[in-house]
Amino acid sequence: MPNSDVVNPVTMKDLKSSDPRWCTGCGDYTILVGLRKFMVQNQIFRENTVNISGIGCSGRIPHYMNTYGIHSIHGRAIPIALGIALAKPELKLFIHSGDGDSLSIGGNHLLHGIKKNFNCVYLLFDNQIYGLTKSQTSPTTRQGLPTPSHPSGAMIEPINPISFALGAGASFVATTAEWMGNHFVETLDAAFKHPGFSFVHIAQRCPKFNPSAWNFQDSSWLTFLVDEQAGIAADSKSAPDAKVQSYSPHSYENAMAISKDVPNVFGLVYKAEKPMYDKLVLDATKNQKQKDLDDLLNDYII
């Protein structure tokens, strides 16, 4: 008889659910594969993992990961994830959200999710367009790009996701690209090991609706931020012509200054230890005594 105490290792096949359906060449495919690869490398069991998403092309990720998953409503993945963090703190949470889902309808929840600093990995898929609804201007669409919603070109400057996260008080901020496989997986690893809200910005290709968003075939325009202690190395295989800059992610002032170079820099931008809302709530709850039902009802007697 098989030994019931033997735990089988996690494999790529274990994490595969239904076949993914995105446009040909979509960066979501490589994000999906990179996430599976990261879980296999770290032997993160699917029964201990929850993938939560909002609405958009990124929203399909929970369907294609053979873990627990919630495909939530537009911009509302964070409050659902926070509820899970409070009810089941032992679970590993990955939140998937696009640039529109994160920074437009979900901007208020992103702000307070960052501020609460509850334990999760937040992945912002940035293709600089609303892809699911066929290429409307998004919060990160570059100024001047013609879209169906702005035929003469996007009128205002795009939001800088890194500056936004830093301004909201994030304890972990990193930026990577889905076509840089090693860098992407190493960034996930650093984010996963950080206690708190780990904000990861992902440059993502969208060849169907915004093919000019990221010039992934030429790497001379990008710079890797490298800190020997952070463990995120420059990805010379995927970006052979990229520049490498020695950088310490422990200074908030340096992080705000370097954020102005986004989207041309990739790496760990900022990391700090901050109080975690979920831990504070759970610790406070442990110290509370349960009231007798009659005592609770007496509070409502006039």
N, C-alpha and C positions, 0 to 999 in steps of 0.2 A: 504494500500500500504506500502511496506517496506520503511524504512527511509534510504534515499541514503547517509545520513551523517554518518551512523553507519559503523564503520570500523571493520570488522570481524578479530578476532585474527588469527595469523599465526599458522598452525598446521603442524605436520609431513607429513600428507597426501598432504597438499598444495605444499610441496616442492618436492614431488616425481614425477619424469617424467617417462621415460621408465625403464624397469627392468634392473638392472646392470648385466653385463656379464664379470666376471673375473674368474680366476681359483678358485677352492674350497679352502677356508681358506685364501685367499688373504687379506692382511691388508687394501687394498683399500675399502673393504666393511665397516670396522669399521670407517675409516676416513670419508666416505660418511655419515654414520649414525651420527657420532659425529658432523659433520658440520651442518647437519639438526637440531640436538638437540640444538646446540648453537644458531642457528637462531631463533628457537622457544622460547628458554629461554629469549632471548633478544628482541623478537618480531621485527626482522629485515625483512621487507617486500620484497618479491621476486622481485617486480617491481622496487625496489631501489638497486638491487644487480646484480653484474656481476661476473661470474666465468670464468676465462681465463686460458687456459692450452697450453702446448706445445705438443710434441709427446712422447708417451710412455703409459704404463698402466695408469698412473695418468691422461693422456690426455682425458680420457673418462668422467671425473667428470662433465664437463659442460653438457654432454648429460643426466646425471642422476639427475641433480638439476633443478627443475622447476623455473629457474630464467633466466635472460639474460645470454647468454654464448657464448664464442668464443673458438673453438678448433683450435688453430693457428698452425703455422709451427714449425719445430724442433728448440728449443732454443730461440724462438722469442716472447714468451708471454709477456715479460716485456715491449718492446717498444710499443706493442699494448695497454697494460694496461696504459702506460704513456699517450698515445694519448687520451684515455677515461678520465683519470684523469684531463687533461687539457680542454677537450671539455665539460665534464659533471662532475664537481667536487663534485656534490651532491651524486653521486652513490658510493656504497660500493664495493670495489674491492677485490676479492680473486684470487690469482694466484697459480696454481697447477703445480708442476714440479718435475720430478724424479731426481735422483742423476746424471744420464747421461745427461739429458736435461738441468739441471742446471749448472753442473760443467765441462762439456765437450764442446759440440757445443754451449751451451748458456752461457758459463762462462764470455765472454766479456760483454754480456748484464746484467748479474747478478752483475758484478763489478760496472757498471755505474748506474744500477738501485738502488743499495745500496747507491752509492755516491750521487745520486740526491735526495734520501730520500723523494720520493713522497708518498702520502698516499695510502697504500695498505697493505694487509696481504699476505705474500709470504710463501707458504707451500712447503717445500722440502721433498718429499717422498723418504726416503733412505732405499732401500732394498739391497743395496750393489751389484747390478747386473743389466745388461740390460735384463729385463724380457720379454718385448714385442718381442724381436728378439731372444729369447730362450737362455739366460744366457751367454752372452759375458762379459768379464771383463769391469767393469765401473770404474769411477774415485775413488769410495769409496770401491771397492772390496779389501778385506784384502789380504795382501801379502802372497803368497804361495797357495792360493785357485786355484785348477785346474778348468779351464773353456774351452769351445770350442775354444776360441781365444788364450788361453794360457794353453795348455794341461799339461804343466809341472808346472803350478802354476803362478799366477800373480806375475810379476817380481819386481814391485816397490811398495813403501809404498802408502797407500791410502791418498787422500786429506782429511784434517780435515775441514768439512763444517763450524764449529763454528769459528775456527781460520781464515778461509777465510773471513767470514762475518765481523768479528772484524777488520781484517786487511784492509778491504775495507772501514771501517768507519761507520759500521751500527749503527743506533741509538737504535735499539731494537733487541736483539738476545735471543732466547729461544730454548730449546730442550725438546721434549716430546716423547711419544710412543703411537702408535695407540691402543695397547691392554690395555693401562691404561686409561680407559674411562673418569673418573672424572678429572684426570690430563690433559688429552688432551683438554677437553672442557674448563677448567679453563685457560689453556694456550692460547687457541683461544680468550677467553674473554679479557685477558690482552693485547694480540696483537692487537685486534680490537680497544681497547680504546686508544692505543698509537698513537699520531699524527706523521705520517711518515711511512717509509718503515719498516714493522715489519717482521723480518726474523724468521721463525719457522722451526726448523729441526725436522722431524718426523721419529723415528725408525719404520720401517715397515717390517712385516713378508712377506716372499715369499716362502711358503712351496713347490712350484713346482720347482723353479729353483735355489733357494739358501736357503734351509731349515735350514742351520747352522748359518745364519746371526745374528739372535738375539735369545738368550736363554730366551724366555718369560715365560717358565714354572718355572724358578728359579729366584728369585729376590735378592739373596744375593750378587750379583755382582754389583748392582747399588746403587747410592746415590742420594737422592733428595736434591736439593739446596733450602732452605726455607728462605724467607724473609717475616716477618709478614706483612709488608706494601705492598708487591707485590700482595698478594691475591692468589698465586698459592701454594696450600697446598700439602703435601706429600700424595700420594695415597696408603694408607695402605691396602685398599681392594684389589687392583690389584697387589700390590707388598708388601706383608706382611713382608718379610725378608729384605727389603731395609734399608740402613742406611740413616739417616737424618742429614744434615749439615747446621748449621746456616750460612747464606751468604748474603752479601749486593751486589746487582747488579749495584751499582752506581759508582764503581771504574773500570776504564779501565784496570789498571794494574792487579787487581784481576781477571778480566774477562779473560785476556790473559793467566794468570797463570792457571786458572781452566780449560780453553779450552784444555789443554794438557791431561786432564783426560777423555775427550770425547773418546769413546762413553759410559763411565760408569757413567756419571752424567746427571741428568735431572732437568730442572727448568729454571727460568729466569736467564740468564747469564749476560746480560748487558742491561741497559736502560739509555738513556740520551736525552735531548732536543737539536735538531739541526735544522738548517734552512731547509725548505722544498722547493724543486725546483718548484713544481706545484704552491704553494702559491706565491713564488717570481715572477713567470712568470705571473700569473693572476693579481697580484697587479700591476706589471709594465704595463700590457696591459690596465688596467683601467685608468691609468694616461696618456696614449698616445692619441693624437687627430688623427682622421681619415683624411688622406690627400685627397685633391681634385684629381680626376683622371688625369686632365691635369698636375698637379704638379708632379704626379708620372711618367707620360710619358715624361715629360721634362728632367727627369734624364737620359734618354736614347738618347737624341738628341746630335749629335756630332757637 
